[in-house]
């Protein structure tokens, strides 16, 4: 199958966009999504020292790779690796914590919160490092996990499976239901995440009403 943007062989199909993409255009698509999210939230600012959470898996390494390239020519921003679940080293003086949360992770969190009766629960996870005041950012949040995995491999990044964790049975069920529905309606995770962001904005502003047409 040819790429929808050029004549090269496609390596992935985006069901939500209807496009087949070659390696070059897949990387361009992922980069564009990440940069748009960073600009939208002003997640990278002069003076930042961003800690990138690592647990040995490919998404975490891909996130560090992306941020390292993003700030390569800037002297006013630093990034460091932070081990998942570990306390932040004394003197690190981090300003933000970056997590490799994917679209499916975020949509599952949003839908799970709604089903639990907590619709305004924050989309972003807690820092989980003993530093609850740190702003958590998730540049991959609008990118599907499959695309992140391929993006990393195309850049020569390898990673182990995440360390075993006790799963939340409820969220496991939510993720399965979401995946099944997404198979028939590919844009579902994007729609759920957009709703979650809207509800979170209402929580932050103190509004009791969702804007008309949302």
Residue, then its C-alpha position, 0 to 999 in steps of 0.5 A: x500500500x502506498x503512502x497517502x502523501x507520497x508514493x513510498x510504501x506505507x508502514x501504518x494506517x491511521x483509521x481515524x484519518x483514513x490515511x496510509x503513511x510512510x516512515x517519513x510522513x508518520x514521523x512528521x504526523x507524530x511530531x506535529x501532534x506533539x508540538x501542537x500539544x506543547x504549544x497549546x499548553x505552553x508546556x516548554x518555557x525558558x528556565x524549565x528543567x523537565x524530568x522525563x519519567x522512565x520505567x524502561x519502556x519504549x514510550x518513555x525513551x521516545x519522549x526523552x528523544x523527542x524533548x532532547x531534539x526539541x531543545x537541542x539548540x536552546x541553552x535556557x532549558x534542561x531535561x533529565x531522566x527520572x526513574x518511575x516511582x523514585x524520589x526526585x534527587x535532592x537539588x534537581x530543581x525540576x519545574x515539570x515532570x513529563x510522562x509518556x501517556x498515550x491517547x489510549x491511556x488518557x481516554x481510558x482515564x477520562x472514561x473511567x472517571x466519568x463512569x465512577x461519577x468523577x467527571x472532572x477528575x484531572x486528565x493528567x496523572x499525579x506526579x508520583x515522585x513525592x513532589x505533588x507540586x510539580x506540573x505533570x505534562x504529557x506531550x504524547x497525549x493525543x498520539x495513539x500507542x501504536x504510532x508512538x511505538x513505531x515512531x520510536x522504532x523508526x528512530x532506532x529506539x528499543x525498550x523493555x516492557x514496563x515493570x509489572x504492576x497490579x492492574x486496576x480491574x475496573x480500568x482494565x475493563x474500561x480499556x477493553x470496552x474502549x478498544x472494542x468500540x474504537x474498532x468500529x468508531x476510530x475517532x472515539x479516543x480523540x472524542x473522549x479525551x476532548x471531552x475530558x479536557x473540556x470537563x477539566x477546563x470547567x473544573x479549573x475555571x469553576x464553571x458549572x456548565x459545558x459550553x453549547x455545542x461541545 
